[in-house]
Amino acid sequence: MNIVVAIDSFKGSLTSYEAGLSAKEGILKAMPDANVIICPIADGGEGTVDAIVEGTGAEVRHVTVTGPLGETVNAYYGVLNKDTAIMEMAKASGLPLLKAEQRNPMLTTTYGVGEMIKDAISIGCRRFIIGIGGSATNDGGIGMLQALGFEFYDKNDNSVPFGAQGVGMIESICTDNALPELKECSFHIACDVTNPLCGELGCSEIFSRQKGADDEMVRVMDAYLEKYADKTSSALCKDMRNEKGAGAAGGLGFAFISYLNASLENGLSLINKLIGLEDKIKDADIAVTGEGRLDSQTAMGKAPVGISEIAQKYSVPVIALAGSVTDGAKECNSKGIGAFFPILREICTLDTALQTEYARKNMTDTAEQVFRLLQINLRGFNK
């Protein structure tokens, strides 16, 4: 039996590969002769770099860059075939890099993202695949652009400071000193957010509160981004503020499509192409997927449902294993997930559930029992 295991990361406990390896161990206990292939996956959010590195054997490159509040942080990205860089913006500018009391989108910057891109360009990379989930920022991507040589000036012809506060000060934009190599680069952005830059569905209104904004800050930042879009339109002779995904990562999506001619793509589809996921699933007898929490949002297009959509094309049944499930997870059944199972096997605290070794054991033990049940069914059908 050919089984493909493509489980998204369990945030805080298991990477996609660790989850897959643990499930494989359990499957082989139940079906020792099965051919189990692990396909690490991600959708552009946390774990994207790790999933692609593990799935393709890409080289890991460590860099020191500017963090969301201007501090130094250690980040890393993947390099594939010497010319393709695989990055997560959150490694440099992500919300997990800050304590709750430090969150302030007026100050947080994407400058470190630009530094990662600049480093990759310096070693010969010209193709970029970048996941932009999990940002701590609402700076419209100006920090990233500043690191790449784009210049944003205030009314006194001084460079504007980091963060949304800097966005509000922009009076003029200069693109003359942007890195010339950028013209040779292609940017493919893993982005499943469809919000525009500004307005009721814009990044300030929808996402910035979780980044530390209050209602007044939301209003002010939205106005800043509107002005920024006007200045960008004048400088570049194009207006991308209402494009789907422009509001992703606090407007980083807008910066990518406006200044770097990037394409915003479905995260799972982009990564699927890179690791050949569909080719593996189409030859499988069963696909196993899952994520940390299976709920109604999963059914709206998150990675497990993306896996099931691929599997349905080839009539491959899908089983999902999750850290926890909610009543809303039942919607996943109508999306092609034949059955789902929570891996928690006893009452415990959240801290215990998130312990890596505990999660690994739960995944292995649950996968074993699920596939023992399948063995019983297969024997029955073969009588």
C-alpha positions in Angstrom: 0.0 0.0 0.0 1.3 3.4 -1.0 0.6 6.1 1.7 1.5 9.8 1.4 1.8 11.7 4.6 1.4 15.5 4.2 0.7 17.1 7.5 1.0 20.8 8.2 3.1 21.9 11.3 1.6 21.8 14.7 2.5 25.2 15.9 4.6 25.2 19.0 5.2 21.5 19.0 5.9 19.7 15.7 7.3 20.8 12.4 5.6 19.4 9.3 8.4 16.9 8.9 8.3 15.8 12.5 4.5 15.3 12.4 4.9 13.3 9.2 7.8 11.2 10.6 5.8 10.4 13.8 2.7 9.4 11.7 4.9 7.2 9.5 6.2 5.4 12.6 2.7 4.6 13.7 1.5 3.5 10.2 4.4 1.1 9.9 3.6 -0.5 13.3 0.2 -1.3 11.9 1.3 -2.0 8.3 5.0 -3.0 8.2 4.9 -3.5 4.4 3.4 -0.1 3.5 5.4 2.3 1.4 5.1 5.6 3.3 6.2 8.8 1.7 6.6 12.0 3.9 5.8 15.3 2.1 6.4 18.3 4.4 4.0 21.0 3.6 3.2 24.6 4.4 0.9 27.3 3.1 3.2 30.3 3.3 3.0 30.8 7.1 5.1 29.5 9.9 7.1 26.4 8.9 7.3 27.2 5.1 11.1 27.3 5.0 11.5 24.2 7.1 8.9 22.3 5.0 10.6 23.2 1.7 14.1 22.5 3.1 13.0 19.1 4.4 11.1 18.3 1.2 13.8 19.3 -1.3 17.1 19.1 0.6 17.7 22.9 0.1 20.7 24.4 1.8 20.0 26.5 5.0 21.7 29.9 5.2 21.8 31.8 8.5 21.8 35.6 8.6 21.8 38.3 11.2 19.2 41.0 10.3 17.1 43.8 11.8 14.2 42.6 13.9 10.7 44.1 14.1 11.7 46.8 16.6 15.2 47.5 15.2 17.0 44.9 17.3 19.3 42.3 15.9 17.8 38.9 15.3 19.1 35.6 13.9 17.2 34.4 10.9 17.6 31.8 8.2 16.3 30.9 4.7 16.7 28.1 2.2 18.7 28.1 -1.0 17.7 25.7 -3.7 19.7 25.0 -6.8 21.9 27.9 -6.0 19.5 30.4 -7.5 16.2 30.1 -5.6 15.8 31.5 -2.1 12.9 30.3 0.1 12.0 32.7 2.9 9.5 33.5 5.6 9.0 37.2 6.4 8.2 36.1 10.0 11.8 35.0 10.5 12.8 38.7 10.5 9.6 40.6 11.2 7.2 38.1 12.8 4.9 38.5 15.7 6.5 35.6 17.6 9.7 37.7 17.9 7.9 40.1 20.2 6.5 39.9 23.7 2.9 40.9 24.0 3.8 44.2 25.6 6.2 45.1 22.8 3.7 44.9 20.0 3.3 48.3 18.3 2.7 48.5 14.6 3.5 52.2 14.6 7.1 51.2 15.3 7.6 47.7 13.8 9.4 47.3 10.5 10.0 44.9 7.7 13.5 46.1 7.2 15.0 42.7 8.1 13.0 41.1 5.3 14.8 43.3 2.8 18.1 42.5 4.4 17.4 38.8 3.8 16.6 39.4 0.2 19.7 41.5 -0.2 21.8 38.8 1.3 20.3 36.2 -1.1 20.9 38.4 -4.1 24.6 38.8 -3.0 25.1 35.0 -3.3 23.5 34.7 -6.7 19.8 34.1 -6.0 17.4 35.6 -8.5 14.2 33.6 -7.9 12.4 34.2 -4.6 9.6 32.2 -2.9 8.5 34.1 0.2 5.8 33.2 2.7 4.4 36.4 4.3 2.2 35.1 7.1 2.6 36.0 10.8 3.8 39.6 10.5 4.2 42.0 13.4 4.1 44.9 11.1 1.8 47.4 9.4 4.4 49.5 7.5 3.2 48.9 4.0 6.5 47.1 3.3 8.5 50.3 3.3 11.1 48.9 5.7 11.8 46.0 3.2 12.0 48.5 0.4 14.4 50.8 2.3 16.8 47.9 2.8 16.7 47.3 -0.9 17.6 50.9 -1.8 14.3 52.5 -2.3 14.1 55.9 -0.6 11.2 57.5 1.3 11.6 61.1 2.3 9.6 63.4 4.7 8.8 67.1 4.1 12.3 68.0 5.1 14.0 65.5 2.7 15.0 63.2 5.6 14.5 59.5 5.4 11.4 58.5 7.2 11.7 56.3 10.3 10.7 52.7 10.7 7.1 51.5 11.2 3.7 52.9 10.3 4.8 56.2 11.8 7.3 56.5 8.9 4.6 55.7 6.4 2.6 58.7 7.6 5.6 61.0 7.0 6.2 60.1 3.3 6.2 63.1 1.0 8.4 61.8 -1.8 9.7 58.5 -3.1 12.9 57.8 -5.0 13.6 54.5 -6.8 16.9 55.5 -8.5 19.1 53.8 -5.9 17.2 50.5 -5.7 19.5 47.5 -6.1 20.0 47.0 -9.9 19.9 43.2 -9.5 16.2 43.5 -8.6 15.4 43.8 -12.3 16.8 40.3 -12.7 14.7 38.8 -9.9 11.3 37.2 -9.8 9.3 37.1 -6.6 6.6 34.5 -5.9 4.8 35.3 -2.7 2.9 32.6 -0.8 -0.2 34.5 0.3 -3.7 33.3 1.0 -5.0 36.6 2.2 -7.1 38.6 -0.3 -7.6 41.8 1.6 -6.9 45.2 -0.1 -4.4 47.7 1.4 -6.9 50.1 2.9 -10.5 50.5 4.0 -12.9 48.3 5.9 -11.2 45.1 4.7 -7.7 46.6 4.7 -4.8 45.4 6.7 -5.1 48.1 9.5 -8.8 47.3 10.2 -8.6 43.5 9.9 -5.2 42.5 11.2 -3.4 45.3 13.1 -5.2 44.9 16.5 -3.5 41.6 17.0 -0.2 43.4 16.4 -0.9 45.9 19.2 -3.0 48.6 17.6 -6.0 50.3 19.3 -9.0 51.7 17.5 -7.5 55.2 17.1 -4.2 53.7 15.8 -6.2 51.6 13.3 -7.8 54.7 11.9 -4.6 56.7 11.7 -2.6 53.9 10.1 -5.3 53.3 7.5 -5.1 57.0 6.5 -1.3 56.8 6.4 -1.5 53.8 4.0 -4.0 55.6 1.8 -1.6 58.5 1.4 1.3 56.0 0.8 -0.7 54.4 -2.0 -1.2 57.8 -3.5 2.5 58.7 -3.4 3.4 55.2 -4.8 0.9 55.7 -7.6 2.5 59.0 -8.6 6.0 57.6 -8.4 5.4 54.3 -10.3 2.4 55.2 -12.5 0.3 52.3 -11.2 -2.1 51.8 -8.4 -2.2 48.4 -6.7 -3.9 49.2 -3.5 -7.1 47.3 -4.3 -5.4 44.2 -5.7 -6.2 41.0 -3.8 -3.5 40.4 -1.2 -2.2 44.0 -1.2 -3.1 44.1 2.5 -1.2 40.9 3.4 1.4 41.2 6.1 0.5 44.8 7.0 0.8 45.9 3.4 3.9 44.0 2.5 1.9 42.4 -0.3 1.4 45.9 -1.7 5.1 46.6 -1.6 5.9 43.4 -3.4 3.4 43.8 -6.2 4.0 47.5 -6.7 7.7 47.8 -6.4 9.0 44.3 -7.2 6.5 43.2 -9.7 5.8 40.1 -7.6 3.0 37.5 -8.1 0.8 36.7 -5.1 0.0 33.0 -5.2 -1.8 30.4 -3.2 0.7 29.2 -0.7 0.0 25.5 -0.9 -0.2 25.5 -4.7 3.2 27.3 -4.9 4.8 24.8 -2.5 3.1 21.9 -4.2 4.8 22.7 -7.4 8.2 23.1 -5.7 8.1 19.7 -4.0 6.1 17.7 -6.6 3.3 17.0 -4.0 0.6 16.3 -6.6 2.7 13.7 -8.4 3.2 11.8 -5.2 -0.5 12.0 -4.1 -1.8 10.8 -7.5 0.0 7.4 -7.1 -1.1 6.9 -3.4 -3.7 4.6 -2.0 -4.3 6.8 1.0 -3.3 10.4 1.8 -2.8 11.5 5.4 -3.0 15.2 6.3 -3.7 17.4 9.3 -2.7 20.4 11.4 -2.6 21.5 15.0 -6.3 22.4 15.2 -8.9 21.2 12.7 -11.9 23.6 12.7 -14.3 25.5 10.4 -11.4 27.7 9.2 -9.6 24.6 7.9 -12.6 24.0 5.6 -12.2 27.5 4.2 -9.0 26.5 2.3 -6.2 25.8 4.7 -3.5 23.2 3.9 -5.4 20.0 4.9 -8.3 20.9 2.6 -5.7 21.8 -0.1 -4.4 18.3 0.2 -7.9 16.8 0.0 -8.6 18.8 -3.2 -5.5 17.3 -4.9 -6.4 13.8 -3.6 -10.0 14.1 -4.9 -8.7 14.6 -8.4 -7.3 11.1 -8.3 -9.9 9.4 -6.1 -7.4 9.0 -3.3 -9.1 8.8 0.2 -7.9 11.3 2.8 -7.5 10.9 6.6 -6.7 13.8 8.8 -4.9 13.8 12.2 -5.0 16.9 14.3 -3.9 18.1 17.7 -7.4 19.0 18.5 -10.7 19.3 16.6 -13.8 21.4 17.0 -17.5 20.9 16.0 -16.8 23.1 13.0 -14.3 20.5 11.8 -17.2 18.5 10.5 -17.2 20.9 7.5 -14.0 19.3 6.5 -15.8 16.1 5.6 -17.7 17.9 2.9 -14.4 19.1 1.6 -13.0 15.7 0.9 -11.5 14.6 4.2 -13.0 11.2 4.7 -12.4 11.0 8.5 -10.4 13.0 11.0 -9.0 12.1 14.4 -7.6 14.1 17.3 -4.3 12.8 18.6 -4.8 13.8 22.2 -5.3 10.6 24.2 -5.8 11.8 27.8 -6.7 15.0 29.7 -3.7 17.3 30.0 -2.8 20.9 30.1 -2.0 22.9 26.9 1.6 23.2 27.9 1.8 19.4 28.1 0.0 18.9 24.8 2.5 21.2 23.1 5.6 19.4 24.3 7.3 18.0 21.3 8.0 14.5 22.6 4.5 14.2 23.9 3.0 15.3 20.6 5.2 12.9 18.7 4.1 9.9 20.8 0.4 10.9 20.5 0.8 11.2 16.7 2.5 7.8 16.4 0.1 6.0 18.7 -3.0 7.5 17.0 -1.7 6.8 13.5 -1.0 3.2 14.5 -4.6 2.7 15.8 -6.2 4.3 12.8 -4.3 2.1 10.4 -4.9 -1.0 12.5 -8.6 -0.2 11.9 -7.9 0.1 8.2 -6.2 -3.3 8.3 -9.3 -4.9 9.9 -11.5 -3.4 7.2 -9.1 -4.5 4.4 -9.2 -8.1 5.7 -12.9 -8.0 5.8 -13.2 -6.7 2.3 -10.9 -9.4 1.0 -12.9 -12.3 2.4 
